[in-house]
């Protein structure tokens, strides 16, 4: 290692000069020569050399071994002993100071240079290793997670301060103990013991995480909810030499989650309360309008009949009263049906083979007179090879009646209403698609609420007689009960409801 600074410690001046000459020839720098142990320490402190060549036998009260020990302790500078003495006593004393080499005089130049290069390289690696170790130690001690390391026998070899605080064990008393004793974990609900993840890591050589709801039982018997993972420690040959466990106290995290859940539940309750309150208001508005209006009409008609009993006019009022009573009964029945559908107490569906070519004309027959009266047209389009549909006829009839009833109400005079069926067998299960269309457009902004309870289109009463706002809600729930789906589209002067059904 060229340009390395080497301190020569030799009390023989000629030998020292010879060493200086040789080292300079090798490309090293010799900034100073010391002849005693005390002087060697002073020079080392002053110039901070990269290496010290130390003669063991020096003049004065301090020999080379003592001087080398003091230099290494103060400055962490590597020392190579150059000595003519190879007796056991001197060798044993020298070994205590951990020298990097021990050369017996006389030695060859190449031998000296080789030992210097090896020493400088080895010391550089050791110094870097110490720096890395200090950095790693500082890192492990400063992170907020607990860290525990074990060897291949599951014995604890390291614990950082966080791990000490969480487990209640100090590193000094934990080292050498089995990891399961120090890292004692159990299920939070059952308190059944859980095997230490270190065991599985050492067996399988994989990263292991703790199951949910795990608690750490401390040395003092306390319980701390934790989350963790364990991983194998491997050497350069990818051989497992131990395991490291990283864990954390999640008490605050669980409290935060519980607080968020509680807040979310409260917010949901507020939303539900608002929805219920809105439904209540909608219901009250409906009742005040749909129930009060017919009753007021009936009361007025009774008064008119009392003024002219037995006349044709009285008979007409009786017919009107019958119509208002039918409206009241229809509303009450819709409310009851919706309540049954929402509470799953609606009559159980009874699948039957419906021959739609014969069945649908029968369903729409009552509407033919109605559309003619309003100068509308009702078209039925059926394919010739339509297979039977296995479904509940009563529920499907109610669905179609509600859709056609809406179509008749909102289609203007001279408008068109169409009912068509398609059969799609290209995908499983095969689907029967029933489509109702009418020449009346619904604003796009109103479509998202079209199936809401009590919802009616703005100005519905101006367009026609209006309704309870329950028909399409009942339709949606009946379609769902038949395990189907319903979609609505509106544009270009048309509104289309598409019901997709499969055999039950």
Secondary structure, 3 states (H helix, E strand, C coil): CCCCEEEEECCCHHHHHHHHHHHHHHCCEEEEEECEHHHHHHHHHHHCCCEEEEECCCECCCCHHHHHHHHHHHHCCEEEEEECCCCHHHHHHHHHCCCCEEEECCCCHHHHHHHHHHHHHHHHHHHHHHHHHHHHHHHHHHCCCEEEEEECCCEEEEECHHHHHHHCCCHHHHCCCEHHHHCEEEECCCCCEECCHHHHHHHHCCCEECCCCEEEECCCCCEEEEEEEEEEEECCCCCEEEEEEEEEECHHHHHHHHHHHHHHHHHHHHHHHHHHHHHHHHHHHHHHHHHHHHHHHHHHHHHHHHHCCCCHHHHHHHHHHHHHHHHHHHHHHHHHHHHHHHCCCCCCCCEEEECHHHHHHHHHHHHHHHHHHCCCEEEEECCCCCCCEEEEHHHHHHHHHHHHHHHHHHCCCCCEEEEEEEEECCCCCCEEEEEEEECCCCCHHHHHHCCCCCCCCCCHHHHCCCCCCCHHHHHHHHHHHCCCEEEEEEECCEEEEEEEECCC
